[in-house]
Amino acid sequence: MLSGLSIMTKDRSRITPISVRLEPGWKKTLERIAKEDRRSASAWAEKVLIDHMKAQGFSPDETSEE
């Protein structure tokens, strides 16, 4: 699943971190796929999650300030 690099957001300083727990096998798979895509595991997970939400018709909720 190699794809071109894209900018997810204009201001990366506004990114809010989240934590995800994975079984060890899934983590290794995530790391392998991310490496094949020349991304960090975190950047790959962010891209896939955002792509999935967009495909489902969701958009960022810009009204919430955390």
Secondary structure, 3 states (H helix, E strand, C coil): CCCCCCCCCCCHHHCCCCCCCCCHHHHHHHHHHHHHCCCCHHHHHHHHHHHHHHHCCCCCCCCCCC
